[in-house]
Amino acid sequence: MFETLYYEVLSIDGDYANLKRTDDSSAEPKLVARALLPAEISEGIKLKYEMMQYEIAE
């Protein structure tokens, strides 16, 4: 069973984005390749990670 995680885009640095879990304040920011993220992301956007895919959270 896959877990659903929620992130916020903290910053975008070239080909990578720094993501912060919104449901776990103690989690360290995560560096993710932009190729794995929706093309239309920007700082402050909320993302949902489910079944090994990121999508913009509604």
mmCIF file as gemmi writes it, N, C-alpha and C atoms, coordinates in Angstrom:
data_model
loop_
_atom_site.group_PDB
_atom_site.id
_atom_site.type_symbol
_atom_site.label_atom_id
_atom_site.label_alt_id
_atom_site.label_comp_id
_atom_site.label_asym_id
_atom_site.label_entity_id
_atom_site.label_seq_id
_atom_site.pdbx_PDB_ins_code
_atom_site.Cartn_x
_atom_site.Cartn_y
_atom_site.Cartn_z
_atom_site.occupancy
_atom_site.B_iso_or_equiv
_atom_site.pdbx_formal_charge
_atom_site.auth_seq_id
_atom_site.auth_asym_id
_atom_site.pdbx_PDB_model_num
ATOM 1 N N . MET Axp A 1 ? 0.844 -1.192 0 1 0 ? 1 A 1
ATOM 2 C CA . MET Axp A 1 ? 0 0 0 1 0 ? 1 A 1
ATOM 3 C C . MET Axp A 1 ? 0.883 1.247 0 1 0 ? 1 A 1
ATOM 4 N N . PHE Axp A 2 ? 0.55 2.195 -0.832 1 0 ? 2 A 1
ATOM 5 C CA . PHE Axp A 2 ? 1.326 3.42 -0.924 1 0 ? 2 A 1
ATOM 6 C C . PHE Axp A 2 ? 0.811 4.459 0.053 1 0 ? 2 A 1
ATOM 7 N N . GLU Axp A 3 ? 1.729 5.216 0.595 1 0 ? 3 A 1
ATOM 8 C CA . GLU Axp A 3 ? 1.398 6.29 1.527 1 0 ? 3 A 1
ATOM 9 C C . GLU Axp A 3 ? 1.203 7.583 0.744 1 0 ? 3 A 1
ATOM 10 N N . THR Axp A 4 ? 0.287 8.441 1.197 1 0 ? 4 A 1
ATOM 11 C CA . THR Axp A 4 ? 0.088 9.753 0.595 1 0 ? 4 A 1
ATOM 12 C C . THR Axp A 4 ? 0.775 10.783 1.474 1 0 ? 4 A 1
ATOM 13 N N . LEU Axp A 5 ? 1.667 11.575 0.873 1 0 ? 5 A 1
ATOM 14 C CA . LEU Axp A 5 ? 2.4 12.607 1.593 1 0 ? 5 A 1
ATOM 15 C C . LEU Axp A 5 ? 2.107 13.96 0.961 1 0 ? 5 A 1
ATOM 16 N N . TYR Axp A 6 ? 2.169 15 1.772 1 0 ? 6 A 1
ATOM 17 C CA . TYR Axp A 6 ? 1.909 16.354 1.291 1 0 ? 6 A 1
ATOM 18 C C . TYR Axp A 6 ? 3.139 17.227 1.514 1 0 ? 6 A 1
ATOM 19 N N . TYR Axp A 7 ? 3.454 18.025 0.499 1 0 ? 7 A 1
ATOM 20 C CA . TYR Axp A 7 ? 4.638 18.878 0.518 1 0 ? 7 A 1
ATOM 21 C C . TYR Axp A 7 ? 4.273 20.289 0.077 1 0 ? 7 A 1
ATOM 22 N N . GLU Axp A 8 ? 5.142 21.227 0.443 1 0 ? 8 A 1
ATOM 23 C CA . GLU Axp A 8 ? 5.075 22.588 -0.071 1 0 ? 8 A 1
ATOM 24 C C . GLU Axp A 8 ? 6.412 22.872 -0.734 1 0 ? 8 A 1
ATOM 25 N N . VAL Axp A 9 ? 6.388 23.548 -1.883 1 0 ? 9 A 1
ATOM 26 C CA . VAL Axp A 9 ? 7.622 23.917 -2.579 1 0 ? 9 A 1
ATOM 27 C C . VAL Axp A 9 ? 8.217 25.122 -1.851 1 0 ? 9 A 1
ATOM 28 N N . LEU Axp A 10 ? 9.367 24.911 -1.216 1 0 ? 10 A 1
ATOM 29 C CA . LEU Axp A 10 ? 10.043 25.993 -0.491 1 0 ? 10 A 1
ATOM 30 C C . LEU Axp A 10 ? 10.818 26.891 -1.435 1 0 ? 10 A 1
ATOM 31 N N . SER Axp A 11 ? 11.555 26.272 -2.361 1 0 ? 11 A 1
ATOM 32 C CA . SER Axp A 11 ? 12.361 27.046 -3.308 1 0 ? 11 A 1
ATOM 33 C C . SER Axp A 11 ? 12.658 26.187 -4.525 1 0 ? 11 A 1
ATOM 34 N N . ILE Axp A 12 ? 12.989 26.888 -5.607 1 0 ? 12 A 1
ATOM 35 C CA . ILE Axp A 12 ? 13.371 26.216 -6.849 1 0 ? 12 A 1
ATOM 36 C C . ILE Axp A 12 ? 14.766 26.711 -7.195 1 0 ? 12 A 1
ATOM 37 N N . ASP Axp A 13 ? 15.672 25.764 -7.426 1 0 ? 13 A 1
ATOM 38 C CA . ASP Axp A 13 ? 17.064 26.092 -7.716 1 0 ? 13 A 1
ATOM 39 C C . ASP Axp A 13 ? 17.488 25.31 -8.954 1 0 ? 13 A 1
ATOM 40 N N . GLY Axp A 14 ? 17.358 25.941 -10.112 1 0 ? 14 A 1
ATOM 41 C CA . GLY Axp A 14 ? 17.737 25.277 -11.362 1 0 ? 14 A 1
ATOM 42 C C . GLY Axp A 14 ? 16.873 24.065 -11.636 1 0 ? 14 A 1
ATOM 43 N N . ASP Axp A 15 ? 17.512 22.901 -11.712 1 0 ? 15 A 1
ATOM 44 C CA . ASP Axp A 15 ? 16.8 21.661 -12.038 1 0 ? 15 A 1
ATOM 45 C C . ASP Axp A 15 ? 16.243 20.942 -10.814 1 0 ? 15 A 1
ATOM 46 N N . TYR Axp A 16 ? 16.301 21.588 -9.654 1 0 ? 16 A 1
ATOM 47 C CA . TYR Axp A 16 ? 15.844 20.956 -8.417 1 0 ? 16 A 1
ATOM 48 C C . TYR Axp A 16 ? 14.893 21.865 -7.648 1 0 ? 16 A 1
ATOM 49 N N . ALA Axp A 17 ? 14.052 21.249 -6.824 1 0 ? 17 A 1
ATOM 50 C CA . ALA Axp A 17 ? 13.156 21.993 -5.945 1 0 ? 17 A 1
ATOM 51 C C . ALA Axp A 17 ? 13.315 21.449 -4.533 1 0 ? 17 A 1
ATOM 52 N N . ASN Axp A 18 ? 13.262 22.343 -3.564 1 0 ? 18 A 1
ATOM 53 C CA . ASN Axp A 18 ? 13.293 21.958 -2.163 1 0 ? 18 A 1
ATOM 54 C C . ASN Axp A 18 ? 11.859 21.85 -1.67 1 0 ? 18 A 1
ATOM 55 N N . LEU Axp A 19 ? 11.496 20.683 -1.175 1 0 ? 19 A 1
ATOM 56 C CA . LEU Axp A 19 ? 10.142 20.431 -0.697 1 0 ? 19 A 1
ATOM 57 C C . LEU Axp A 19 ? 10.152 20.21 0.804 1 0 ? 19 A 1
ATOM 58 N N . LYS Axp A 20 ? 9.122 20.699 1.472 1 0 ? 20 A 1
ATOM 59 C CA . LYS Axp A 20 ? 8.964 20.516 2.92 1 0 ? 20 A 1
ATOM 60 C C . LYS Axp A 20 ? 7.645 19.811 3.172 1 0 ? 20 A 1
ATOM 61 N N . ARG Axp A 21 ? 7.686 18.742 3.976 1 0 ? 21 A 1
ATOM 62 C CA . ARG Axp A 21 ? 6.454 18.035 4.341 1 0 ? 21 A 1
ATOM 63 C C . ARG Axp A 21 ? 5.551 18.978 5.12 1 0 ? 21 A 1
ATOM 64 N N . THR Axp A 22 ? 4.287 19.028 4.781 1 0 ? 22 A 1
ATOM 65 C CA . THR Axp A 22 ? 3.345 19.886 5.496 1 0 ? 22 A 1
ATOM 66 C C . THR Axp A 22 ? 2.671 19.147 6.64 1 0 ? 22 A 1
ATOM 67 N N . ASP Axp A 23 ? 2.776 17.835 6.653 1 0 ? 23 A 1
ATOM 68 C CA . ASP Axp A 23 ? 2.13 17.039 7.699 1 0 ? 23 A 1
ATOM 69 C C . ASP Axp A 23 ? 3.113 16.552 8.757 1 0 ? 23 A 1
ATOM 70 N N . ASP Axp A 24 ? 4.398 16.944 8.65 1 0 ? 24 A 1
ATOM 71 C CA . ASP Axp A 24 ? 5.415 16.522 9.613 1 0 ? 24 A 1
ATOM 72 C C . ASP Axp A 24 ? 6.422 17.654 9.756 1 0 ? 24 A 1
ATOM 73 N N . SER Axp A 25 ? 6.221 18.512 10.739 1 0 ? 25 A 1
ATOM 74 C CA . SER Axp A 25 ? 7.065 19.699 10.892 1 0 ? 25 A 1
ATOM 75 C C . SER Axp A 25 ? 8.512 19.36 11.247 1 0 ? 25 A 1
ATOM 76 N N . SER Axp A 26 ? 8.768 18.143 11.729 1 0 ? 26 A 1
ATOM 77 C CA . SER Axp A 26 ? 10.136 17.774 12.088 1 0 ? 26 A 1
ATOM 78 C C . SER Axp A 26 ? 10.926 17.194 10.914 1 0 ? 26 A 1
ATOM 79 N N . ALA Axp A 27 ? 10.272 16.961 9.791 1 0 ? 27 A 1
ATOM 80 C CA . ALA Axp A 27 ? 10.947 16.38 8.626 1 0 ? 27 A 1
ATOM 81 C C . ALA Axp A 27 ? 11.884 17.4 7.98 1 0 ? 27 A 1
ATOM 82 N N . GLU Axp A 28 ? 13.027 16.93 7.541 1 0 ? 28 A 1
ATOM 83 C CA . GLU Axp A 28 ? 13.985 17.779 6.834 1 0 ? 28 A 1
ATOM 84 C C . GLU Axp A 28 ? 13.461 18.085 5.424 1 0 ? 28 A 1
ATOM 85 N N . PRO Axp A 29 ? 13.808 19.259 4.867 1 0 ? 29 A 1
ATOM 86 C CA . PRO Axp A 29 ? 13.443 19.529 3.467 1 0 ? 29 A 1
ATOM 87 C C . PRO Axp A 29 ? 14.048 18.473 2.549 1 0 ? 29 A 1
ATOM 88 N N . LYS Axp A 30 ? 13.379 18.225 1.459 1 0 ? 30 A 1
ATOM 89 C CA . LYS Axp A 30 ? 13.765 17.176 0.516 1 0 ? 30 A 1
ATOM 90 C C . LYS Axp A 30 ? 14.092 17.817 -0.83 1 0 ? 30 A 1
ATOM 91 N N . LEU Axp A 31 ? 15.232 17.472 -1.4 1 0 ? 31 A 1
ATOM 92 C CA . LEU Axp A 31 ? 15.644 17.978 -2.708 1 0 ? 31 A 1
ATOM 93 C C . LEU Axp A 31 ? 15.151 17.002 -3.774 1 0 ? 31 A 1
ATOM 94 N N . VAL Axp A 32 ? 14.346 17.498 -4.715 1 0 ? 32 A 1
ATOM 95 C CA . VAL Axp A 32 ? 13.738 16.65 -5.737 1 0 ? 32 A 1
ATOM 96 C C . VAL Axp A 32 ? 14.018 17.245 -7.117 1 0 ? 32 A 1
ATOM 97 N N . ALA Axp A 33 ? 14.37 16.395 -8.064 1 0 ? 33 A 1
ATOM 98 C CA . ALA Axp A 33 ? 14.595 16.841 -9.447 1 0 ? 33 A 1
ATOM 99 C C . ALA Axp A 33 ? 13.289 17.378 -10.024 1 0 ? 33 A 1
ATOM 100 N N . ARG Axp A 34 ? 13.354 18.524 -10.678 1 0 ? 34 A 1
ATOM 101 C CA . ARG Axp A 34 ? 12.145 19.13 -11.253 1 0 ? 34 A 1
ATOM 102 C C . ARG Axp A 34 ? 11.513 18.251 -12.321 1 0 ? 34 A 1
ATOM 103 N N . ALA Axp A 35 ? 12.294 17.381 -12.935 1 0 ? 35 A 1
ATOM 104 C CA . ALA Axp A 35 ? 11.75 16.475 -13.95 1 0 ? 35 A 1
ATOM 105 C C . ALA Axp A 35 ? 10.693 15.545 -13.354 1 0 ? 35 A 1
ATOM 106 N N . LEU Axp A 36 ? 10.736 15.329 -12.045 1 0 ? 36 A 1
ATOM 107 C CA . LEU Axp A 36 ? 9.768 14.459 -11.375 1 0 ? 36 A 1
ATOM 108 C C . LEU Axp A 36 ? 8.528 15.206 -10.906 1 0 ? 36 A 1
ATOM 109 N N . LEU Axp A 37 ? 8.536 16.528 -11.039 1 0 ? 37 A 1
ATOM 110 C CA . LEU Axp A 37 ? 7.455 17.37 -10.523 1 0 ? 37 A 1
ATOM 111 C C . LEU Axp A 37 ? 6.622 17.946 -11.665 1 0 ? 37 A 1
ATOM 112 N N . PRO Axp A 38 ? 5.391 18.37 -11.379 1 0 ? 38 A 1
ATOM 113 C CA . PRO Axp A 38 ? 4.589 19.018 -12.428 1 0 ? 38 A 1
ATOM 114 C C . PRO Axp A 38 ? 5.309 20.255 -12.972 1 0 ? 38 A 1
ATOM 115 N N . ALA Axp A 39 ? 5.21 20.484 -14.262 1 0 ? 39 A 1
ATOM 116 C CA . ALA Axp A 39 ? 5.936 21.578 -14.919 1 0 ? 39 A 1
ATOM 117 C C . ALA Axp A 39 ? 5.535 22.947 -14.391 1 0 ? 39 A 1
ATOM 118 N N . GLU Axp A 40 ? 4.295 23.097 -13.933 1 0 ? 40 A 1
ATOM 119 C CA . GLU Axp A 40 ? 3.785 24.415 -13.546 1 0 ? 40 A 1
ATOM 120 C C . GLU Axp A 40 ? 4.01 24.774 -12.082 1 0 ? 40 A 1
ATOM 121 N N . ILE Axp A 41 ? 4.929 24.09 -11.393 1 0 ? 41 A 1
ATOM 122 C CA . ILE Axp A 41 ? 5.163 24.409 -9.98 1 0 ? 41 A 1
ATOM 123 C C . ILE Axp A 41 ? 5.832 25.762 -9.824 1 0 ? 41 A 1
ATOM 124 N N . SER Axp A 42 ? 5.623 26.375 -8.671 1 0 ? 42 A 1
ATOM 125 C CA . SER Axp A 42 ? 6.316 27.593 -8.267 1 0 ? 42 A 1
ATOM 126 C C . SER Axp A 42 ? 6.424 27.563 -6.747 1 0 ? 42 A 1
ATOM 127 N N . GLU Axp A 43 ? 7.195 28.472 -6.187 1 0 ? 43 A 1
ATOM 128 C CA . GLU Axp A 43 ? 7.367 28.5 -4.733 1 0 ? 43 A 1
ATOM 129 C C . GLU Axp A 43 ? 6.02 28.708 -4.055 1 0 ? 43 A 1
ATOM 130 N N . GLY Axp A 44 ? 5.775 27.944 -2.999 1 0 ? 44 A 1
ATOM 131 C CA . GLY Axp A 44 ? 4.533 28.054 -2.248 1 0 ? 44 A 1
ATOM 132 C C . GLY Axp A 44 ? 3.448 27.077 -2.675 1 0 ? 44 A 1
ATOM 133 N N . ILE Axp A 45 ? 3.625 26.446 -3.824 1 0 ? 45 A 1
ATOM 134 C CA . ILE Axp A 45 ? 2.63 25.48 -4.323 1 0 ? 45 A 1
ATOM 135 C C . ILE Axp A 45 ? 2.62 24.251 -3.416 1 0 ? 45 A 1
ATOM 136 N N . LYS Axp A 46 ? 1.441 23.719 -3.169 1 0 ? 46 A 1
ATOM 137 C CA . LYS Axp A 46 ? 1.281 22.493 -2.381 1 0 ? 46 A 1
ATOM 138 C C . LYS Axp A 46 ? 1.229 21.301 -3.337 1 0 ? 46 A 1
ATOM 139 N N . LEU Axp A 47 ? 1.943 20.238 -2.966 1 0 ? 47 A 1
ATOM 140 C CA . LEU Axp A 47 ? 1.996 19.027 -3.786 1 0 ? 47 A 1
ATOM 141 C C . LEU Axp A 47 ? 1.526 17.82 -2.99 1 0 ? 47 A 1
ATOM 142 N N . LYS Axp A 48 ? 0.975 16.868 -3.708 1 0 ? 48 A 1
ATOM 143 C CA . LYS Axp A 48 ? 0.605 15.58 -3.125 1 0 ? 48 A 1
ATOM 144 C C . LYS Axp A 48 ? 1.471 14.521 -3.784 1 0 ? 48 A 1
ATOM 145 N N . TYR Axp A 49 ? 2.055 13.643 -2.972 1 0 ? 49 A 1
ATOM 146 C CA . TYR Axp A 49 ? 2.879 12.538 -3.476 1 0 ? 49 A 1
ATOM 147 C C . TYR Axp A 49 ? 2.14 11.248 -3.169 1 0 ? 49 A 1
ATOM 148 N N . GLU Axp A 50 ? 1.779 10.552 -4.237 1 0 ? 50 A 1
ATOM 149 C CA . GLU Axp A 50 ? 0.999 9.327 -4.087 1 0 ? 50 A 1
ATOM 150 C C . GLU Axp A 50 ? 1.339 8.396 -5.24 1 0 ? 50 A 1
ATOM 151 N N . MET Axp A 51 ? 1.501 7.131 -4.936 1 0 ? 51 A 1
ATOM 152 C CA . MET Axp A 51 ? 1.816 6.118 -5.942 1 0 ? 51 A 1
ATOM 153 C C . MET Axp A 51 ? 3.021 6.519 -6.794 1 0 ? 51 A 1
ATOM 154 N N . MET Axp A 52 ? 4.054 7.029 -6.094 1 0 ? 52 A 1
ATOM 155 C CA . MET Axp A 52 ? 5.332 7.401 -6.7 1 0 ? 52 A 1
ATOM 156 C C . MET Axp A 52 ? 5.225 8.539 -7.708 1 0 ? 52 A 1
ATOM 157 N N . GLN Axp A 53 ? 4.195 9.414 -7.571 1 0 ? 53 A 1
ATOM 158 C CA . GLN Axp A 53 ? 4.035 10.558 -8.458 1 0 ? 53 A 1
ATOM 159 C C . GLN Axp A 53 ? 3.66 11.796 -7.655 1 0 ? 53 A 1
ATOM 160 N N . TYR Axp A 54 ? 4.176 12.935 -8.11 1 0 ? 54 A 1
ATOM 161 C CA . TYR Axp A 54 ? 3.82 14.214 -7.501 1 0 ? 54 A 1
ATOM 162 C C . TYR Axp A 54 ? 2.74 14.858 -8.364 1 0 ? 54 A 1
ATOM 163 N N . GLU Axp A 55 ? 1.756 15.485 -7.704 1 0 ? 55 A 1
ATOM 164 C CA . GLU Axp A 55 ? 0.758 16.276 -8.413 1 0 ? 55 A 1
ATOM 165 C C . GLU Axp A 55 ? 0.393 17.459 -7.541 1 0 ? 55 A 1
ATOM 166 N N . ILE Axp A 56 ? -0.114 18.51 -8.176 1 0 ? 56 A 1
ATOM 167 C CA . ILE Axp A 56 ? -0.513 19.696 -7.42 1 0 ? 56 A 1
ATOM 168 C C . ILE Axp A 56 ? -1.736 19.339 -6.591 1 0 ? 56 A 1
ATOM 169 N N . ALA Axp A 57 ? -1.678 19.672 -5.298 1 0 ? 57 A 1
ATOM 170 C CA . ALA Axp A 57 ? -2.775 19.356 -4.385 1 0 ? 57 A 1
ATOM 171 C C . ALA Axp A 57 ? -3.91 20.356 -4.602 1 0 ? 57 A 1
ATOM 172 N N . GLU Axp A 58 ? -5.118 19.868 -4.546 1 0 ? 58 A 1
ATOM 173 C CA . GLU Axp A 58 ? -6.306 20.732 -4.724 1 0 ? 58 A 1
ATOM 174 C C . GLU Axp A 58 ? -6.566 21.532 -3.47 1 0 ? 58 A 1
